[in-house]
Amino acid sequence: MHVSPALSRIAPSGTTAMTDRAIELRESGIDVISLSVGEPDFATPPHVIEAAKAALDAGQTKYTAVGGTSQLKEAAALHFARDLGIAVPSSQVTVSAGGKQAIFHAMLATLREGDEVIVPSPWWVSYPEIVRFAGGKVVPLLTAAKDNFRFTAADLEAQIGPRTLWVLLNSPGNPTGAYYPEDMLRGIGDVLRRHPRVMVLSDDIYAPLNYTGRAHATLANLCPDLADRILTVSGVSKSHAMTGFRIGVAAGPQWLIKAMEKLQSHSSGNPCSISQAAAVAAFEGPQDFLEEWRERFRQRRDRVVAAINAIPGLSTPTPDGAFYCMIDAAPLMDRFGRDDGKLALHLLEHGVALVPASAFGGRDGFRISFAADDARLEEALARIEKALT
Ligand SMILES: Cc1ncc(COP(=O)(O)O)c(C=O)c1O
């Protein structure tokens, strides 16, 4: 074993044992419904597929500029302005192989050993691992179900110290669906004004999936005076059901965009040329299907929240966005030795694959993704009820 110290700082995925068992069960002919995936079950829109085919036919199969084609940078700038209210020139936009890579490169390009990164928890699984790999120290900012998993400006202020370099903000959030409205973000902006060294990574990848009826709110739009220390990450993976295309976009200060592109020039090089052409179509093409998708997700969310809260021992707040529900099972945990990995395996034995809360820095519960077909979702909820009552 000759793995680097940086790699040994990373924890293996908390879901491996479950994934292995799910495969075993499926191979032995048992029907397992997966509510663990983080991607829409809808098909990629046809105009996006056509754009990918056209790019192939036109021979767009060679290297592009490292940080993305000028067409995609322009299209992404249009997306930032139209959908997030962030006016940026295309020179302050970069394109990467998924939103994940943009976050990875931003952390690697800026963190020094021991710099602190405030990560609200429960968190998206990759945030703490990326920070640790890049040499940063994760400072968890705990949030609770009773607050819809949101922290306040005062909570944030209490965590900021002399070594804080970044705050990671994800709205709507994975795994909780937490959504930060305008007033809360303005409060967070006030805190940041008192701490000029601190930067914010605003992960807005789920922005179109917001069920509050209110427009998406984001820090770079609300606090333009802070824009030179905000990196906003977005993409097409979740909004346009394009997870396999691997395209993410980020907008931020010129120096940071340049630093991320410098790193990308030696890591992956340019993102896939075909996928870039498809992403141009996604950003520039019709957006009206999003309304229908949002409505379907909202209906599923309401169904899941009602069904889960009707099962004794389970409870969840209503998530305001994304397609996840973080479910508390604390009253049932004695049955599982207070180990939510065991609870998740128990549910798996009853034919439902989901992710234990501990994989997200939470505890005593699990996350459901409701990006699943209505009938399968209904069947999964019935199985969960049967397994726990
Ligand atoms: C909060 C959050 N940010 C970023 C990503 C990365 O998305 P992509 O597939 O574009 O890399 C995900 C994907 O699960 C996510 O949940």
PDBQT file of the ligand as one rigid body, heavy atoms in Angstrom, charges set to zero:
ROOT
HETATM    1  C1  LIG A 401     -25.072  19.225  -3.802  1.00  0.00    +0.000 C 
HETATM    2  C2  LIG A 401     -24.435  18.694  -5.033  1.00  0.00    +0.000 A 
HETATM    3  N1  LIG A 401     -23.475  19.423  -5.629  1.00  0.00    +0.000 NA
HETATM    4  C3  LIG A 401     -22.851  18.991  -6.723  1.00  0.00    +0.000 A 
HETATM    5  C4  LIG A 401     -23.165  17.771  -7.276  1.00  0.00    +0.000 A 
HETATM    6  C5  LIG A 401     -22.374  17.339  -8.471  1.00  0.00    +0.000 C 
HETATM    7  O1  LIG A 401     -23.073  17.186  -9.616  1.00  0.00    +0.000 OA
HETATM    8  P1  LIG A 401     -22.381  16.742 -10.963  1.00  0.00    +0.000 P 
HETATM    9  O2  LIG A 401     -23.026  15.451 -11.329  1.00  0.00    +0.000 OA
HETATM   10  O3  LIG A 401     -22.666  17.859 -11.932  1.00  0.00    +0.000 OA
HETATM   11  O4  LIG A 401     -20.925  16.596 -10.721  1.00  0.00    +0.000 OA
HETATM   12  C6  LIG A 401     -24.149  16.968  -6.699  1.00  0.00    +0.000 A 
HETATM   13  C7  LIG A 401     -24.459  15.630  -7.241  1.00  0.00    +0.000 C 
HETATM   14  O5  LIG A 401     -24.951  14.748  -6.577  1.00  0.00    +0.000 OA
HETATM   15  C8  LIG A 401     -24.813  17.449  -5.546  1.00  0.00    +0.000 A 
HETATM   16  O6  LIG A 401     -25.768  16.735  -4.943  1.00  0.00    +0.000 OA
ENDROOT
TORSDOF 0
